[in-house]
Amino acid sequence: MINDLVQAINGVLWGESIVIFGVGIPLLIPMLVFAGIWFTVKLGFVQIRHFGYMFSVMKGSTSTDSKGHGISSFQALCTSLSARVGTGNLAGVAVAISLGGAGSIFWMWVIAILGMATGFAESVLGQLYKVKDENGEYRGGPAYYIKQGINKTWLAVAFSLCLFLGYGFIFSAVQANTITDALSHAYDIPTTYSGLAIITLAGLIVVGGMHRIAQFAEWIVPFMAVGYILVTLGVTIANIEQIPALIWHIISSAFGLEEATGGAVGAAIKNGIQRGLYSNEAGSGSVPHAAAAASPNPNHPVSQGYVQMLGVFFDTVVLCTCTAVIILLAGGSQSEQMEGIRLTQDAMSHHLGGNGIDFIAAAISLFAFTSVVANYAYGESNLHIFKLDNKVGRIAYTIGYLAMIFWGSRAALPQVWAAADMALGMMTVINIIAIIWMTPTIVSISHHYFEQRKKGQIPSYKPGECDIQGESEKGIWD
């Protein structure tokens, strides 16, 4: 019955509502593409015009405010990357290629570039409408800007429930599923044992709250990302003569130039965008939780828009491309069934021999485990909405979170991915509606930042300086 319910909801969210090139495209995909184009135009192509500045914002990003509230911008970026960088970068890319072919990678790039503008918009709102919890830490996210900005409490509650279902429970089950499958494939470790190990390690970290999670992310994310990029560069250099043909293969497959029928193009678009969304999370409403937790530098909500826009670029254009290169250089291609992490493991074994499986098993364990930890922080951020931001509420949430991890570590892959798609889709619909509704606020506060930069000033924000919908919490920006 549960599987039937999940499939029914996914039929609405990810069903074949629109036909393109002979293949049904989910209605959710045009929504995301529209949002990306909408904010790209409304913000003056900010992800292109300010591409270089996006990196420069990270200068001084390791500092917090003088009172020690919140986490640093760098910690916020690492926390959001902890959640983003996971199964989508390794298993998700493999799923996209196996179902949509090499052309799906091109459409991953497209949704990432458009998604940078969407990620900018939602992160600005997350930072602007943040609140302080009972421990003096910053909390925020779509539920907060929906409630404070457009005064739709019922919609805020609906989003929070979807967030709990997705990031609080199901997404961590997806990550655990991939870890245990990778370890089982590489070392024949029973999933029960690896599942117990995951919940033990995760429990030790998450009990420390957002600050401990951010500190963990700040240490582990740069280490694992740089290591993965260096290995990919080594594989690329060893096969440098194949790179021009590989790039042409991706682009030509994306537009059906190599295919006998147009159906392959639709499959590439569908799977590339769907897996790209799952990986970079732009528009889903997850990243604003990390953005809201930060003490921004410069002290303006828009600075977090740039930080999290960088996260979208790094996750999909950089790391997902690394996995695609590894798989395609090993001869990976479209197949008749969905393939996950084992396709990536086999591809790395092609390049590195027996060490390939070991490397990917270690990489997916780190990538996915950081996501498991960061997902907890996103769910915990919404306890405040339900007045459960207390000891009893946190204990109940933590027990449910750890139980779902253990379930996911032993569940079948299609069931877990289907549940993840359902939660992500429901969150995304609500968030996209909300941020488009709040476009006047996003444009107003962004132009406030842009104008200060033009005048050579260090941007800063105080209440009343911009026309915003509703009002932010008193005392936050004074």
ChimeraX attribute file (.defattr): number of C-alpha atoms within 10 A of each C-alpha:
attribute: neighborCount
match mode: 1-to-1
recipient: residues
	/A:1	6
	/A:2	9
	/A:3	11
	/A:4	9
	/A:5	12
	/A:6	17
	/A:7	19
	/A:8	14
	/A:9	18
	/A:10	20
	/A:11	15
	/A:12	15
	/A:13	22
	/A:14	21
	/A:15	16
	/A:16	16
	/A:17	15
	/A:18	13
	/A:19	13
	/A:20	16
	/A:21	16
	/A:22	14
	/A:23	19
	/A:24	17
	/A:25	21
	/A:26	20
	/A:27	17
	/A:28	21
	/A:29	20
	/A:30	13
	/A:31	16
	/A:32	24
	/A:33	17
	/A:34	15
	/A:35	23
	/A:36	26
	/A:37	19
	/A:38	18
	/A:39	26
	/A:40	22
	/A:41	12
	/A:42	15
	/A:43	21
	/A:44	15
	/A:45	17
	/A:46	20
	/A:47	24
	/A:48	14
	/A:49	11
	/A:50	13
	/A:51	14
	/A:52	10
	/A:53	13
	/A:54	20
	/A:55	13
	/A:56	13
	/A:57	18
	/A:58	19
	/A:59	12
	/A:60	13
	/A:61	21
	/A:62	16
	/A:63	17
	/A:64	19
	/A:65	14
	/A:66	7
	/A:67	6
	/A:68	12
	/A:69	16
	/A:70	22
	/A:71	27
	/A:72	26
	/A:73	30
	/A:74	24
	/A:75	29
	/A:76	33
	/A:77	26
	/A:78	28
	/A:79	34
	/A:80	33
	/A:81	30
	/A:82	29
	/A:83	32
	/A:84	30
	/A:85	31
	/A:86	29
	/A:87	28
	/A:88	29
	/A:89	28
	/A:90	30
	/A:91	25
	/A:92	26
	/A:93	34
	/A:94	33
	/A:95	25
	/A:96	32
	/A:97	29
	/A:98	23
	/A:99	23
	/A:100	27
	/A:101	27
	/A:102	31
	/A:103	29
	/A:104	36
	/A:105	30
	/A:106	23
	/A:107	24
	/A:108	28
	/A:109	20
	/A:110	19
	/A:111	27
	/A:112	28
	/A:113	21
	/A:114	23
	/A:115	29
	/A:116	28
	/A:117	32
	/A:118	33
	/A:119	31
	/A:120	32
	/A:121	33
	/A:122	35
	/A:123	34
	/A:124	26
	/A:125	31
	/A:126	31
	/A:127	31
	/A:128	31
	/A:129	27
	/A:130	28
	/A:131	22
	/A:132	17
	/A:133	15
	/A:134	9
	/A:135	9
	/A:136	11
	/A:137	19
	/A:138	24
	/A:139	29
	/A:140	29
	/A:141	32
	/A:142	35
	/A:143	31
	/A:144	34
	/A:145	28
	/A:146	29
	/A:147	19
	/A:148	19
	/A:149	22
	/A:150	17
	/A:151	15
	/A:152	15
	/A:153	15
	/A:154	12
	/A:155	18
	/A:156	24
	/A:157	19
	/A:158	14
	/A:159	25
	/A:160	25
	/A:161	19
	/A:162	20
	/A:163	30
	/A:164	24
	/A:165	21
	/A:166	26
	/A:167	27
	/A:168	29
	/A:169	26
	/A:170	28
	/A:171	30
	/A:172	31
	/A:173	30
	/A:174	30
	/A:175	29
	/A:176	32
	/A:177	27
	/A:178	28
	/A:179	30
	/A:180	26
	/A:181	28
	/A:182	28
	/A:183	21
	/A:184	15
	/A:185	17
	/A:186	19
	/A:187	12
	/A:188	11
	/A:189	14
	/A:190	14
	/A:191	22
	/A:192	13
	/A:193	12
	/A:194	21
	/A:195	22
	/A:196	15
	/A:197	13
	/A:198	20
	/A:199	21
	/A:200	12
	/A:201	12
	/A:202	20
	/A:203	17
	/A:204	10
	/A:205	15
	/A:206	21
	/A:207	14
	/A:208	11
	/A:209	15
	/A:210	27
	/A:211	17
	/A:212	14
	/A:213	24
	/A:214	26
	/A:215	17
	/A:216	20
	/A:217	26
	/A:218	21
	/A:219	12
	/A:220	15
	/A:221	22
	/A:222	14
	/A:223	12
	/A:224	16
	/A:225	19
	/A:226	12
	/A:227	13
	/A:228	17
	/A:229	16
	/A:230	12
	/A:231	16
	/A:232	21
	/A:233	16
	/A:234	12
	/A:235	18
	/A:236	18
	/A:237	12
	/A:238	11
	/A:239	13
	/A:240	13
	/A:241	10
	/A:242	12
	/A:243	15
	/A:244	9
	/A:245	9
	/A:246	16
	/A:247	15
	/A:248	13
	/A:249	17
	/A:250	20
	/A:251	18
	/A:252	17
	/A:253	22
	/A:254	26
	/A:255	20
	/A:256	18
	/A:257	13
	/A:258	15
	/A:259	13
	/A:260	8
	/A:261	11
	/A:262	16
	/A:263	17
	/A:264	25
	/A:265	25
	/A:266	23
	/A:267	25
	/A:268	30
	/A:269	28
	/A:270	26
	/A:271	26
	/A:272	31
	/A:273	26
	/A:274	24
	/A:275	28
	/A:276	31
	/A:277	26
	/A:278	21
	/A:279	28
	/A:280	33
	/A:281	27
	/A:282	34
	/A:283	32
	/A:284	26
	/A:285	28
	/A:286	30
	/A:287	31
	/A:288	34
	/A:289	30
	/A:290	33
	/A:291	36
	/A:292	32
	/A:293	30
	/A:294	29
	/A:295	28
	/A:296	29
	/A:297	26
	/A:298	20
	/A:299	16
	/A:300	23
	/A:301	30
	/A:302	29
	/A:303	27
	/A:304	36
	/A:305	28
	/A:306	27
	/A:307	28
	/A:308	32
	/A:309	30
	/A:310	22
	/A:311	27
	/A:312	31
	/A:313	19
	/A:314	19
	/A:315	25
	/A:316	29
	/A:317	21
	/A:318	15
	/A:319	23
	/A:320	27
	/A:321	22
	/A:322	22
	/A:323	22
	/A:324	25
	/A:325	23
	/A:326	24
	/A:327	25
	/A:328	20
	/A:329	20
	/A:330	18
	/A:331	10
	/A:332	20
	/A:333	17
	/A:334	20
	/A:335	13
	/A:336	7
	/A:337	9
	/A:338	16
	/A:339	20
	/A:340	23
	/A:341	25
	/A:342	20
	/A:343	22
	/A:344	30
	/A:345	26
	/A:346	20
	/A:347	26
	/A:348	26
	/A:349	19
	/A:350	18
	/A:351	20
	/A:352	15
	/A:353	12
	/A:354	13
	/A:355	14
	/A:356	19
	/A:357	24
	/A:358	19
	/A:359	18
	/A:360	25
	/A:361	26
	/A:362	17
	/A:363	20
	/A:364	29
	/A:365	23
	/A:366	21
	/A:367	28
	/A:368	28
	/A:369	26
	/A:370	28
	/A:371	28
	/A:372	30
	/A:373	25
	/A:374	30
	/A:375	29
	/A:376	28
	/A:377	24
	/A:378	29
	/A:379	24
	/A:380	26
	/A:381	27
	/A:382	27
	/A:383	19
	/A:384	18
	/A:385	18
	/A:386	11
	/A:387	9
	/A:388	15
	/A:389	17
	/A:390	13
	/A:391	9
	/A:392	10
	/A:393	15
	/A:394	16
	/A:395	12
	/A:396	11
	/A:397	20
	/A:398	20
	/A:399	11
	/A:400	13
	/A:401	26
	/A:402	24
	/A:403	15
	/A:404	20
	/A:405	25
	/A:406	23
	/A:407	19
	/A:408	27
	/A:409	28
	/A:410	20
	/A:411	16
	/A:412	13
	/A:413	17
	/A:414	10
	/A:415	15
	/A:416	23
	/A:417	17
	/A:418	18
	/A:419	24
	/A:420	23
	/A:421	23
	/A:422	25
	/A:423	25
	/A:424	26
	/A:425	25
	/A:426	22
	/A:427	26
	/A:428	26
	/A:429	18
	/A:430	21
	/A:431	24
	/A:432	24
	/A:433	14
	/A:434	22
	/A:435	23
	/A:436	17
	/A:437	15
	/A:438	21
	/A:439	19
	/A:440	15
	/A:441	22
	/A:442	28
	/A:443	18
	/A:444	15
	/A:445	21
	/A:446	22
	/A:447	16
	/A:448	19
	/A:449	20
	/A:450	13
	/A:451	12
	/A:452	13
	/A:453	12
	/A:454	10
	/A:455	9
	/A:456	8
	/A:457	11
	/A:458	13
	/A:459	20
	/A:460	18
	/A:461	18
	/A:462	11
	/A:463	16
	/A:464	8
	/A:465	11
	/A:466	15
	/A:467	15
	/A:468	19
	/A:469	18
	/A:470	16
	/A:471	17
	/A:472	20
	/A:473	16
	/A:474	10
	/A:475	9
	/A:476	14
	/A:477	16
	/A:478	8
